[in-house]
């Protein structure tokens, strides 16, 4: 049935919420702008002076004209000592009609060298390619590891090469287009890809450059002899194709994808119908104060096709909204927090709904605004632990694709039960209004205060109230800062922070992506459910 929206966009409260969200969206745009700057004007200009294209322009030329590109983890390394974006651009784009994962080194940022966040961001891109059976295209120009941080990247960094071999073994194509340096360990990126294109007189692929070779063997050799594109095309055989320039390399990359004979394994979507309500309304739904509840049906009405939503158990466990819809023509089951707290009824309702989705091979969408599972003597005695475990068990063992969107709060075990990052959703995005932590800042500071007060009393000491106030303020400020979406996105706990107005488009694209792989529910059991 169609959702009847009661949202009044002329209401002063709505306008206040909208202004707060627009301010956060402006902050988001400013942070994204830092990633777009690359290494800065000086290094971008020097790169262009060498006749080379920036990473995002290479991606643009690779993609089909006017096709979408979903950039992933654009705020990686935010709040760290490294450039926002981590010196690499990752995302999903359409090449010759095929959705592909693209990983492009940004050589304007420390020569494209990999720091700890570069490595983690690349891992995430490879995981997405593997789970969704998407071809992986590497646009390579990197000086290898950022040597001052080698202790943090050398050991885990080897996974980058393992991932390439696993993709190939699974029949998922891997492609390397080499525009410049790909040295030392980085030489194994083209070395382990199925298809390799190198740009003549620009690509340099070798395990050891001239200085290292001289020191190790006493041999004199130049870059071209050791690892030039012509040598690899004529002598070593590492290059499958030699491009005359960057545009030619991208043309050859497109031709390779065209010949992959790639087919989606999931069912095709049905007709797409636009929602009845404007997506712009999403700007004013979430309150600035997340303690104030909001109706997630107002979000659902502006995201799903024709605003149609068949609600499941609408009178039971009302703090969790569950139901069936279509999004960009794809069937989807939705779990959305209504009043924040999850009780036993909500947990049991969720577990049954997840089982039904697995029976019908229907992907699930989790919309977060939860403070977690209810606590207190009455609820503990009624079995909130075993009921929460029931829901978490169902989420953990569900096999249909999961998409997660954190709109508001996502605290405690509620984050787990609603398929947070630890439960490997195919994609996880947040809104600028989102907050995630073990609990709210005030609650966490209050717990620490109670524990400290009890410890002082047990020792027979007088509790210092001034010190307590200072401690609570410090903890609240710290937890608040560490709960915010930019901080969490910088650590790759999501795949990006979304402008709410883009939610339907992004989720629809992600549903298209997950349908590259077969859509199958759990065929075995869900483990032991405590009843």
Backbone torsions as a table, in degrees:
resi	resn	phi	psi	omega
1	UNK	NA	157.1	-178.2
2	UNK	-79.3	138.8	176.8
3	UNK	-75.9	132.3	175.3
4	UNK	-96.8	108.4	-178.2
5	UNK	-74.9	137.8	174.7
6	UNK	-111.2	11.0	-178.0
7	UNK	-69.5	128.4	178.2
8	UNK	-107.6	103.0	-176.0
9	UNK	-73.3	-5.7	176.6
10	UNK	-95.3	-7.7	-179.0
11	UNK	-66.0	135.8	179.4
12	UNK	-56.4	-34.6	179.8
13	UNK	-65.9	-41.9	177.1
14	UNK	-61.2	-44.9	-178.1
15	UNK	-63.3	-36.1	178.0
16	UNK	-65.2	-43.2	178.1
17	UNK	-64.0	-39.9	-178.8
18	UNK	-64.5	-43.4	179.4
19	UNK	-62.2	-39.9	178.8
20	UNK	-64.9	-41.2	179.4
21	UNK	-68.2	-40.8	179.7
22	UNK	-63.2	-34.7	176.5
23	UNK	-64.2	-41.1	178.5
24	UNK	-68.9	-35.3	177.1
25	UNK	-64.6	-37.6	177.1
26	UNK	-64.6	-40.2	176.1
27	UNK	-62.4	-40.8	178.8
28	UNK	-61.5	-44.1	179.0
29	UNK	-61.8	-38.1	178.7
30	UNK	-64.9	-40.2	179.3
31	UNK	-69.7	-39.2	175.1
32	UNK	-62.6	-34.8	179.1
33	UNK	-60.9	-31.7	178.0
34	UNK	-65.1	-38.2	177.6
35	UNK	-67.6	-37.7	-178.9
36	UNK	-66.9	-23.5	-179.9
37	UNK	-69.4	-17.5	-176.5
38	UNK	61.9	-135.9	-179.7
39	UNK	-82.0	0.7	-179.2
40	UNK	108.9	163.2	-173.9
41	UNK	-55.3	-42.4	-177.5
42	UNK	-59.6	-47.9	-174.7
43	UNK	-77.1	-31.4	175.0
44	UNK	-65.4	-43.4	179.3
45	UNK	-63.1	-41.5	178.5
46	UNK	-64.0	-38.8	178.5
47	UNK	-63.1	-45.4	179.2
48	UNK	-65.5	-36.9	-179.7
49	UNK	-61.7	-23.6	177.2
50	UNK	-85.2	5.8	179.3
51	UNK	79.9	21.7	-176.5
52	UNK	-110.3	153.7	179.6
53	UNK	-96.7	145.2	172.2
54	UNK	-63.8	160.9	-174.4
55	UNK	-56.3	-44.8	-175.7
56	UNK	-70.8	-28.9	176.0
57	UNK	-72.3	-34.7	173.7
58	UNK	-61.3	-44.2	179.0
59	UNK	-61.3	-44.0	-178.1
60	UNK	-59.9	-41.1	179.1
61	UNK	-71.8	-26.9	179.0
62	UNK	-73.6	-36.5	-173.7
63	UNK	-74.5	157.8	172.2
64	UNK	-62.4	142.9	180.0
65	UNK	-57.0	136.4	176.2
66	UNK	60.7	22.1	178.2
67	UNK	-96.1	160.1	-176.8
68	UNK	-76.5	154.4	170.0
69	UNK	-135.7	116.2	178.8
70	UNK	-95.6	101.8	179.2
71	UNK	-75.0	136.5	-176.9
72	UNK	-108.4	143.0	175.1
73	UNK	49.4	46.1	-178.3
74	UNK	-65.7	-19.3	-179.9
75	UNK	-99.2	14.1	178.5
76	UNK	-52.3	137.6	179.8
77	UNK	78.0	4.9	176.9
78	UNK	-57.7	134.8	179.6
79	UNK	81.4	2.4	177.9
80	UNK	-103.2	-172.0	177.8
81	UNK	-82.9	-1.4	-175.5
82	UNK	-105.2	162.0	-179.6
83	UNK	-59.1	136.4	174.9
84	UNK	-58.3	128.7	-174.5
85	UNK	104.4	-16.7	174.6
86	UNK	64.0	23.7	172.9
87	UNK	71.7	17.2	177.7
88	UNK	-149.1	143.1	177.1
89	UNK	-107.8	125.0	176.5
90	UNK	-125.4	153.2	179.0
91	UNK	174.4	-175.8	179.9
92	UNK	-122.3	126.6	179.4
93	UNK	-139.0	170.3	-176.0
94	UNK	-103.4	120.0	178.7
95	UNK	-122.1	118.7	-177.8
96	UNK	51.8	40.6	178.1
97	UNK	78.3	2.6	-176.7
98	UNK	-109.9	129.5	175.0
99	UNK	-74.2	122.9	-175.7
100	UNK	-128.1	146.5	168.3
101	UNK	-83.7	133.3	-178.6
102	UNK	-122.1	131.0	176.4
103	UNK	-122.7	115.3	-175.5
104	UNK	-123.7	114.6	173.6
105	UNK	-62.1	142.3	174.1
106	UNK	-102.8	98.8	-175.7
107	UNK	-70.8	-7.0	176.0
108	UNK	-80.2	-10.1	178.1
109	UNK	-105.4	98.6	179.0
110	UNK	51.4	41.3	176.6
111	UNK	66.5	20.1	-178.3
112	UNK	77.6	11.6	-178.8
113	UNK	-63.8	147.8	-177.3
114	UNK	-91.3	124.3	172.8
115	UNK	-105.0	179.1	-176.7
116	UNK	-56.4	-34.6	-179.4
117	UNK	-77.7	-30.4	174.1
118	UNK	-58.6	-45.4	-177.5
119	UNK	-63.2	-46.8	-179.3
120	UNK	-63.9	-38.5	179.5
121	UNK	-66.7	-38.8	177.9
122	UNK	-67.2	-37.9	176.6
123	UNK	-59.1	-45.2	-178.2
124	UNK	-61.7	-40.9	178.8
125	UNK	-62.6	-41.6	179.5
126	UNK	-65.9	-38.2	177.4
127	UNK	-61.4	-42.7	-179.8
128	UNK	-63.8	-41.7	177.7
129	UNK	-61.4	-42.8	-176.5
130	UNK	-69.1	-48.6	-176.1
131	UNK	-64.0	-35.3	-173.9
132	UNK	-105.6	5.5	177.3
133	UNK	55.0	51.5	179.2
134	UNK	-104.4	136.2	171.0
135	UNK	-55.3	143.7	-178.7
136	UNK	-113.0	122.2	-179.6
137	UNK	-113.7	120.3	176.7
138	UNK	-99.4	123.5	172.5
139	UNK	-100.3	101.2	-162.1
140	UNK	-99.9	125.8	165.4
141	UNK	-162.4	94.9	-172.4
142	UNK	-147.0	141.5	176.0
143	UNK	-83.7	10.4	179.7
144	UNK	90.5	-147.4	-176.1
145	UNK	-74.7	144.9	170.0
146	UNK	-74.5	101.0	-166.1
147	UNK	-57.2	-37.6	178.6
148	UNK	-60.9	-20.0	179.7
149	UNK	-111.0	20.4	-174.9
150	UNK	-58.1	-31.3	-178.5
151	UNK	-64.1	-24.4	-179.0
152	UNK	-93.2	-14.7	-174.6
153	UNK	-120.0	-20.8	-174.6
154	UNK	-61.8	-53.0	-176.4
155	UNK	-67.1	-56.5	179.7
156	UNK	-67.1	-26.4	-175.5
157	UNK	-62.0	-24.0	178.3
158	UNK	-60.8	-18.6	178.7
159	UNK	-63.9	-26.2	-179.9
160	UNK	-57.9	-39.7	-178.6
161	UNK	-77.8	-37.2	175.4
162	UNK	-60.3	-42.0	-179.6
163	UNK	-59.4	-41.3	-179.9
164	UNK	-63.0	-40.9	-179.5
165	UNK	-70.5	-35.2	178.1
166	UNK	-67.0	-40.8	177.2
167	UNK	-60.5	-47.7	-179.2
168	UNK	-61.6	-43.2	-179.7
169	UNK	-63.9	-29.2	179.4
170	UNK	-84.4	3.2	-179.9
171	UNK	79.6	18.6	178.3
172	UNK	-99.7	116.4	-172.8
173	UNK	-65.2	143.1	174.4
174	UNK	-124.7	136.8	-173.8
175	UNK	-133.0	138.3	175.0
176	UNK	-123.3	124.2	171.7
177	UNK	-109.9	112.2	-171.2
178	UNK	-102.0	116.4	-175.6
179	UNK	-102.0	-18.2	-176.4
180	UNK	-158.8	-136.5	-178.8
181	UNK	-66.8	140.2	169.5
182	UNK	-147.3	80.7	-164.9
183	UNK	-111.9	165.0	179.2
184	UNK	53.8	-128.5	179.5
185	UNK	-60.7	-29.4	178.9
186	UNK	-63.0	-18.5	177.8
187	UNK	-65.0	-21.2	-179.4
188	UNK	-78.8	-10.8	174.6
189	UNK	-63.1	-59.9	173.9
190	UNK	-64.5	-32.4	-177.9
191	UNK	-61.7	-27.0	-176.4
192	UNK	-110.1	6.9	176.8
193	UNK	-89.6	153.5	-179.6
194	UNK	-70.0	-35.6	-175.9
195	UNK	-130.2	134.5	-176.3
196	UNK	-133.3	128.0	174.0
197	UNK	-118.8	134.0	176.7
198	UNK	-125.1	141.8	-179.9
199	UNK	-86.6	125.7	-178.0
200	UNK	-57.2	134.9	177.4
201	UNK	63.0	7.9	178.8
202	UNK	-122.6	-45.3	-178.4
203	UNK	-68.6	136.5	177.8
204	UNK	-135.8	106.2	-176.7
205	UNK	-122.6	108.1	177.1
206	UNK	-154.5	153.9	177.3
207	UNK	-72.7	-36.1	179.8
208	UNK	-136.4	127.4	179.0
209	UNK	-75.6	175.7	-177.5
210	UNK	-51.2	-44.6	-179.7
211	UNK	-63.3	-41.7	-179.6
212	UNK	-66.9	-41.5	178.6
213	UNK	-61.6	-41.0	179.1
214	UNK	-62.5	-44.2	-178.7
215	UNK	-69.2	-37.6	-174.1
216	UNK	-81.5	-35.9	-172.7
217	UNK	-124.9	-13.7	-175.3
218	UNK	80.4	2.8	-176.8
219	UNK	-83.4	139.3	174.0
220	UNK	-96.6	127.0	178.6
221	UNK	-155.1	150.0	177.8
222	UNK	-100.2	175.6	-176.2
223	UNK	-57.2	-44.7	-176.5
224	UNK	-64.1	-41.7	179.7
225	UNK	-65.6	-36.6	-176.9
226	UNK	-80.7	-37.4	-172.1
227	UNK	-158.4	22.9	179.2
228	UNK	-70.2	159.2	-178.4
229	UNK	-59.9	-41.4	-178.1
230	UNK	-65.0	-41.3	178.2
231	UNK	-61.2	-45.7	-177.8
232	UNK	-69.2	-28.6	177.9
233	UNK	-76.7	-33.7	-174.1
234	UNK	-100.7	-35.1	-171.7
235	UNK	-107.4	-59.3	-174.0
236	UNK	-78.7	-27.8	-177.6
237	UNK	81.0	6.9	179.7
238	UNK	-68.1	-35.3	179.5
239	UNK	-87.5	125.5	175.4
240	UNK	-83.3	-29.8	-179.6
241	UNK	-140.4	143.2	174.7
242	UNK	-115.4	119.2	-178.4
243	UNK	-92.6	148.2	-179.7
244	UNK	-78.9	-26.7	178.0
245	UNK	-158.9	-176.3	-175.3
246	UNK	-64.6	-42.7	179.9
247	UNK	-61.2	-38.2	178.9
248	UNK	-67.5	-37.9	177.9
249	UNK	-62.5	-41.3	179.0
250	UNK	-68.0	-36.2	175.5
251	UNK	-62.7	-43.7	178.9
252	UNK	-65.6	-36.9	176.8
253	UNK	-61.1	-41.6	178.7
254	UNK	-64.9	-39.0	-179.9
255	UNK	-66.3	-36.6	177.6
256	UNK	-61.7	-46.5	179.7
257	UNK	-62.0	-38.4	-179.2
258	UNK	-59.9	-32.0	-176.5
259	UNK	-92.2	4.8	-176.5
260	UNK	-74.6	-18.0	-178.4
261	UNK	58.2	41.2	-176.2
262	UNK	-76.7	134.4	177.0
263	UNK	-130.6	143.3	174.1
264	UNK	-74.0	137.2	-178.4
265	UNK	-92.7	-16.3	179.9
266	UNK	-88.5	165.5	179.9
267	UNK	-65.3	150.3	179.3
268	UNK	-74.0	153.6	179.5
269	UNK	-74.9	161.3	172.4
270	UNK	-87.4	-169.6	178.3
271	UNK	-60.3	145.4	179.4
272	UNK	-97.4	129.1	177.9
273	UNK	-125.3	130.5	-177.9
274	UNK	-70.2	150.1	175.8
275	UNK	-61.0	158.3	179.6
276	UNK	-76.8	-17.9	-174.4
277	UNK	-118.1	152.7	-173.6
278	UNK	-70.3	135.7	177.7
279	UNK	-65.3	-24.6	178.8
280	UNK	-62.0	-23.0	178.8
281	UNK	-63.1	-21.6	-178.3
282	UNK	-63.6	-16.0	-180.0
283	UNK	-64.6	-25.4	-171.4
284	UNK	-120.5	22.7	-176.9
285	UNK	-91.2	-41.6	-175.7
286	UNK	-84.6	125.2	177.9
287	UNK	-67.9	151.8	175.3
288	UNK	-64.2	-34.8	175.9
289	UNK	-92.6	109.1	-174.2
290	UNK	-72.1	-4.9	174.0
291	UNK	-73.1	-17.3	179.5
292	UNK	-87.8	120.9	-178.0
293	UNK	-72.6	158.4	172.9
294	UNK	-140.6	159.1	-175.6
295	UNK	-86.8	114.6	-178.7
296	UNK	-68.1	-14.5	177.4
297	UNK	-63.4	-28.5	177.5
298	UNK	-66.9	-32.4	175.0
299	UNK	-72.6	-48.3	-178.3
300	UNK	-57.2	-40.5	-178.2
301	UNK	-61.4	-23.8	-177.1
302	UNK	-104.4	6.7	-178.7
303	UNK	-118.8	-39.0	-173.3
304	UNK	-88.5	160.3	-178.6
305	UNK	-61.2	131.4	175.7
306	UNK	56.8	15.1	-177.5
307	UNK	54.6	29.2	179.9
308	UNK	-93.7	130.2	-175.7
309	UNK	-148.1	115.3	178.0
310	UNK	-92.5	99.5	-173.0
311	UNK	-75.3	137.0	-178.8
312	UNK	-102.1	128.9	-178.0
313	UNK	49.4	56.4	-176.2
314	UNK	-65.7	-21.9	-177.2
315	UNK	-99.1	-0.3	-175.9
316	UNK	-120.8	134.4	179.2
317	UNK	56.7	55.1	-167.8
318	UNK	-70.9	-8.2	175.9
319	UNK	-76.6	-7.7	175.9
320	UNK	-127.1	121.8	177.8
321	UNK	-92.8	126.7	176.8
322	UNK	-129.1	150.1	178.5
323	UNK	172.0	178.9	-172.7
324	UNK	-113.4	143.9	179.7
325	UNK	-156.4	-179.0	169.2
326	UNK	-124.1	146.7	-179.7
327	UNK	-136.5	115.7	-172.7
328	UNK	52.0	38.5	175.9
329	UNK	86.9	-9.4	-178.5
330	UNK	-95.2	134.9	175.5
331	UNK	-68.1	145.3	-178.4
332	UNK	-152.9	141.2	171.0
333	UNK	-99.6	137.2	-173.5
334	UNK	-119.3	132.5	170.3
335	UNK	-119.5	121.2	-175.0
336	UNK	-135.5	130.6	178.5
337	UNK	-72.6	130.6	-177.4
338	UNK	-98.2	-50.7	-175.0
339	UNK	-117.2	13.3	174.1
340	UNK	94.3	-57.2	-174.4
341	UNK	-86.7	141.2	175.3
342	UNK	-103.5	124.6	177.6
343	UNK	-103.9	-178.6	-179.0
344	UNK	-61.1	-42.0	-178.9
345	UNK	-61.5	-41.4	179.9
346	UNK	-64.1	-40.3	-179.3
347	UNK	-64.8	-43.5	179.4
348	UNK	-67.3	-39.5	177.0
349	UNK	-60.9	-44.2	-179.8
350	UNK	-63.0	-44.2	-178.7
351	UNK	-61.0	-43.7	178.6
352	UNK	-64.0	-43.2	-178.5
353	UNK	-62.9	-40.9	179.6
354	UNK	-65.2	-38.9	176.8
355	UNK	-62.7	-41.8	178.8
356	UNK	-62.4	-41.5	178.6
357	UNK	-62.5	-36.9	178.5
358	UNK	-70.9	-31.4	176.6
359	UNK	-67.0	-32.8	-175.9
360	UNK	-104.5	10.0	178.9
361	UNK	53.8	47.6	-177.2
362	UNK	-109.5	122.4	176.7
363	UNK	-58.8	154.9	-177.5
364	UNK	-117.0	141.8	176.2
365	UNK	-119.9	122.7	179.7
366	UNK	-104.9	124.5	178.8
367	UNK	-113.0	111.0	-172.0
368	UNK	-87.8	133.2	157.5
369	UNK	-160.4	75.1	-172.6
370	UNK	-133.3	140.4	173.3
371	UNK	-93.0	0.6	177.2
372	UNK	111.4	-169.3	179.8
373	UNK	-82.1	147.0	-174.8
374	UNK	-66.6	139.7	177.7
375	UNK	-115.0	166.9	179.7
376	UNK	126.8	159.4	-174.3
377	UNK	-57.5	-47.0	-177.9
378	UNK	-59.6	-42.5	-174.5
379	UNK	-78.8	-33.6	175.8
380	UNK	-64.5	-43.7	-179.6
381	UNK	-67.5	-27.9	178.5
382	UNK	-81.1	-5.3	173.2
383	UNK	97.9	32.4	-177.6
384	UNK	-61.3	-31.2	-179.3
385	UNK	-65.6	-49.9	-177.0
386	UNK	-69.0	-31.1	178.4
387	UNK	-74.2	-39.2	173.2
388	UNK	-62.4	-39.9	177.3
389	UNK	-63.1	-36.0	176.8
390	UNK	-58.5	-46.9	-179.8
391	UNK	-65.9	-45.0	-178.8
392	UNK	-64.7	-38.9	176.4
393	UNK	-59.2	-46.0	-179.1
394	UNK	-62.0	-42.7	179.1
395	UNK	-64.4	-45.0	-175.6
396	UNK	-65.2	-33.4	-175.1
397	UNK	-103.1	-0.5	172.4
398	UNK	-64.4	141.7	-177.9
399	UNK	-114.3	-5.6	174.4
400	UNK	-73.6	156.3	178.7
401	UNK	-61.8	139.7	176.9
402	UNK	-113.2	135.6	169.8
403	UNK	-117.8	138.8	-177.4
404	UNK	-128.4	136.1	175.8
405	UNK	-130.4	120.0	176.7
406	UNK	-93.9	108.7	-177.1
407	UNK	-91.1	-40.5	-176.5
408	UNK	-131.1	-119.5	-179.0
409	UNK	-79.8	150.4	173.6
410	UNK	-150.3	83.3	-170.8
411	UNK	-112.1	151.2	170.8
412	UNK	57.5	-149.3	-178.6
413	UNK	-67.9	-14.7	173.9
414	UNK	-60.0	-32.9	175.8
415	UNK	-62.3	-38.3	179.8
416	UNK	-71.6	-48.3	-178.4
417	UNK	-62.5	-25.6	179.0
418	UNK	-99.2	24.6	173.7
419	UNK	62.4	59.8	172.4
420	UNK	-72.9	-175.0	-173.3
421	UNK	-55.8	-36.3	-177.7
422	UNK	-63.9	-16.3	-177.3
423	UNK	-103.9	17.1	169.4
424	UNK	52.8	52.9	169.6
425	UNK	-63.1	152.4	179.1
426	UNK	-58.8	-39.2	176.7
427	UNK	-143.6	144.6	176.3
428	UNK	-137.3	123.2	178.6
429	UNK	-124.4	159.7	176.2
430	UNK	-127.6	159.4	169.2
431	UNK	-95.1	160.4	178.1
432	UNK	-61.4	-16.3	-179.8
433	UNK	-85.1	-6.0	-170.4
434	UNK	-74.7	152.7	172.0
435	UNK	-144.4	137.5	178.7
436	UNK	-137.3	134.8	177.3
437	UNK	-169.9	175.7	179.1
438	UNK	-64.8	-29.6	172.4
439	UNK	-165.9	173.2	179.1
440	UNK	-63.5	153.6	-177.5
441	UNK	-56.6	-44.0	-178.3
442	UNK	-66.5	-40.8	-179.7
443	UNK	-65.2	-43.6	-178.4
444	UNK	-64.6	-44.7	178.7
445	UNK	-63.3	-38.0	179.1
446	UNK	-65.5	-40.1	177.7
447	UNK	-62.0	-45.5	178.8
448	UNK	-61.9	-37.1	179.2
449	UNK	-65.2	-44.8	179.7
450	UNK	-61.9	-44.4	-179.7
451	UNK	-62.6	-44.9	-179.9
452	UNK	-64.0	-39.3	-179.8
453	UNK	-64.5	-44.1	180.0
454	UNK	-65.0	-37.7	178.9
455	UNK	-65.2	-41.6	178.8
456	UNK	-63.9	-42.8	179.4
457	UNK	-64.2	-38.1	179.3
458	UNK	-64.7	-28.9	178.7
459	UNK	-88.6	-1.5	-179.0
460	UNK	75.7	22.0	-177.6
461	UNK	-99.8	155.4	174.9
462	UNK	-82.5	129.0	-177.0
463	UNK	-77.1	132.5	-178.3
464	UNK	-83.5	104.4	-176.5
465	UNK	-68.6	-36.5	178.5
466	UNK	-64.3	-43.4	178.1
467	UNK	-64.8	-35.9	178.7
468	UNK	-62.7	-45.4	179.5
469	UNK	-62.1	-42.0	179.6
470	UNK	-64.4	-41.0	179.7
471	UNK	-64.3	-44.2	-179.0
472	UNK	-63.2	-41.7	179.5
473	UNK	-64.2	-43.6	179.7
474	UNK	-62.2	-45.9	-178.7
475	UNK	-65.5	-43.0	179.6
476	UNK	-59.9	-44.2	179.7
477	UNK	-64.8	-40.4	-179.9
478	UNK	-65.2	-48.0	-177.4
479	UNK	-67.2	-37.8	176.8
480	UNK	-59.6	-46.6	-180.0
481	UNK	-63.9	-38.4	-177.1
482	UNK	-82.4	-4.1	178.8
483	UNK	-95.9	-11.8	-170.9
484	UNK	-77.6	152.4	-172.9
485	UNK	-63.0	-35.3	-179.6
486	UNK	-64.3	-43.2	178.8
487	UNK	-60.4	-47.3	-177.9
488	UNK	-68.7	-39.6	178.8
489	UNK	-66.1	-35.3	177.9
490	UNK	-61.3	-25.3	178.9
491	UNK	-98.4	12.1	177.2
492	UNK	62.8	30.2	173.6
493	UNK	-80.2	-4.1	169.9
494	UNK	-141.7	176.8	178.7
495	UNK	-99.5	3.8	177.1
496	UNK	151.7	154.7	174.9
497	UNK	-98.8	124.8	-173.0
498	UNK	-101.4	141.8	159.7
499	UNK	-65.5	123.5	-176.8
500	UNK	-51.7	-30.1	-178.7
501	UNK	-66.7	-17.7	179.5
502	UNK	-95.2	3.7	-171.8
503	UNK	-60.4	-49.3	-177.4
504	UNK	-61.1	-43.6	-178.8
505	UNK	-63.4	-45.6	-177.9
506	UNK	-66.7	-45.3	-179.7
507	UNK	-65.0	-38.2	177.0
508	UNK	-63.4	-41.5	177.6
509	UNK	-64.0	-41.3	180.0
510	UNK	-65.6	-37.6	175.9
511	UNK	-64.1	-38.6	174.7
512	UNK	-61.3	-41.9	-179.4
513	UNK	-63.2	-47.5	-176.2
514	UNK	-65.5	-22.0	179.0
515	UNK	-79.5	4.1	168.8
516	UNK	-70.9	-25.8	177.3
517	UNK	-102.0	160.1	175.9
518	UNK	-59.4	144.5	177.3
519	UNK	-105.0	104.6	-177.8
520	UNK	-135.3	138.1	176.5
521	UNK	-81.2	-179.4	179.8
522	UNK	-67.1	122.1	-179.3
523	UNK	-90.1	-23.5	176.7
524	UNK	-96.7	-157.9	-179.1
525	UNK	-86.9	179.8	178.0
526	UNK	-106.4	18.9	-175.7
527	UNK	80.5	-165.6	-177.3
528	UNK	-87.2	120.0	174.0
529	UNK	-93.3	122.6	173.2
530	UNK	-78.1	120.6	-174.4
531	UNK	-102.8	NA	NA
